[in-house]
Amino acid sequence: MNRAYQTASEWTRSLREGEISSRELTELYIRRIENCDPDVHAVVVRDFERARQAADAADAALARREGGGPLLGLPMTVKESFDLEGTPTTWGDPRFAGNVAASDAEAVRRLRAAGAHFLGKTNVPIHLGDAQSHNEIYGTTRNPWNPERTPGGSSGGAAAALAAGLCAAELGSDIGGSIRNPAHFCGVYGHKPTWGIVPGEGHGLPGMAASPDLAVVGPMARSADDLALLLDAVAGADRLQAPGWHLALPRPPRLRLAGLRIALWPDDPNAPVASEVSGRVQDLGDRLAARGARVSDRARPELDPGESHRIYTALLNSVRAADMPDAAYRKLVAEADGLDDADASPRSAALRGAVLRHRDWIRLDRARWGMRRAWSRFFEDFDVLVCPVSPVPAFEHDHSPFHGRSLRVDGAARAYSEQFFWAGLASLAYLPSTAFPTGPSREGLPIGLQALGAELRDHTCIGFARLVAEELGGFAPPPGYDD
């Protein structure tokens, strides 16, 4: 395998042991970006000269054997939506093409403090609002496994860069599967943390000071070990809360399959899944059961999945509409007011959520609390729940109006918005979830699954993904990039 595909954990060991310099490693990835990214179009903001300077400084620190942090000398990229001092933060919106960050986002600052430096930033859909990565500023990112397919979104550039070997690690964000969906589509790893454990400060456009409901910041990488390494670097109280509390995520002993309690949720009538994807969930469960795990494909939390999705859809669209221009928002209000009460279509559900009154938001939040308690009771009996990330592997690029799109699931047309059912299970309830690869589909496209765990049991989810890699083999590079 090409050296570019070594994991961040492997690179940090090599750097500490003097097997490679940070400058050499940085130049390796710069060459990869220059040679391979024209086919992928993932690293859309490049900051190579500052990366070289930071690499030289890291080498000096490594030579002095100074501490420097666990990521000292590691080059990486971050999603375009994070502030990276001196580079544009646009979220793909032409109105913000001139918005240059004056400072780093808090999570970026923590990665720097741990010793990492940055080659640039990776592509997103406009306003991070799609399961694809296309916008008018930067264009379209392609999936390294098949350029006719999307790499996912909104951290699609991040996942594509990892899969193509353009960086050692990535920082993404997730509100509707935006870490997990691209990880699934591109065959890499991604972790959606428990809500609130990684600060979102600096992940926004001008005027977006607060981290919104449902949204999280989390790592993406080519191994489960890397997810743990990166999460440790960025997790912790934000600057407002740091004087009064600190984060102490439970760190279970290294997990073993024997006796591990695993629930499977391979399919659901609210969002039917392609048989090849649901079958992968079941096959994995059978394989782990044969190794001594306690596996159930019937256990479910005591909640209505359809109601969970309805509440998630409403709260998600409430967040998405918060920063719309006033004129556009007024049009939504008028359109929602004209809906028939009996209209339960996905488009109508999205509209109603976008214009929620605060009174209605509070009621939905109370219902959410009930679901969080149901999940908490469920995870008293199970360590993880394994389910799809999306109903299908990576689909073809489609930049038509959002609500006119559909997905083909085993030949049947399904509403495009249904795919967010699977992301919403964890997002609504603030649960951690780790997306991990399980091998290719019949078409040769990656199939990833996700492991959900109890709130703050992030390392249990990541540890489970590590066990799966030991069983199935973990990340594999796409053809054509391993040279």
PERAJO-V517806 format. One line per field, one symbol per residue. phi: phi as a letter, one per 20 degrees, with the letter a starting at -180 (. if undefined). psi: psi as a letter, one per 40 degrees, with the letter a starting at -180 (. if undefined). A space follows every 10 residues. Layout:
# PERAJO-V517806
phi: ???
psi: ???
This chain:
# PERAJO-V517806
phi: .gggefffff ffffffemfb effffffgff ffffedfged mdeecdcfff ffffffffff fffelfgmnf dgneebccgg fefcgncfcc lmegfdfeed febegfffgf fffeofcceq cdfbfglldb eccbbffdnd edfgfaffdf enaeefffff fffemebeab ccbbccnfef fffffdmddb cefggnecfe gndregnefe ffgmfcdbec adbfgfgfgf fffdfqgfff egfdbcecfg dffgfcffnf ecddcfbbff bgdggfffff ffffgfffff eofedcddfb febegffgff fggfffffff efdfggffff ffgffffeff gefdfgffff ffffdgffgf fgfffffggf ffffffffff dcebddbfeb fcfgdfgbdf ggeeebdedl ndfcggffgf gfffgefgem efbdebfcoe efenefcdcc decfgmegff ffffffffff edomfcfffn deb
psi: hiddeiiddd ddddddeedi iddddddddd dddddddddd fdgehhfddd dddddddddd dddeficeie ehehhiiiid eihhheiihe fehddfdehh heiiiddddd dddeeiihda iiiiihfffi fighiddeah hihddheeii eaiefddddd dddefeidii haihdfeedd dddddefaii hhihheehhe hegiihegdi hiidhihiii aeiddddddd dddeiiiidd eddeiihghh giihiidheh hhihgdihed giiidddddd ddddddddde eeihhhedhi igihdddddd dddddddddd edeiiddddd dddddddeih dehfiddddd ddddfhiddd dddddddddd dddddddded eidihhiidi diahiihhfi hdeeiiihhf eihihdedde ddddddddef iihhhiieii ideeiihiii hiiihefded dddddddddd deeaihiiie eg.
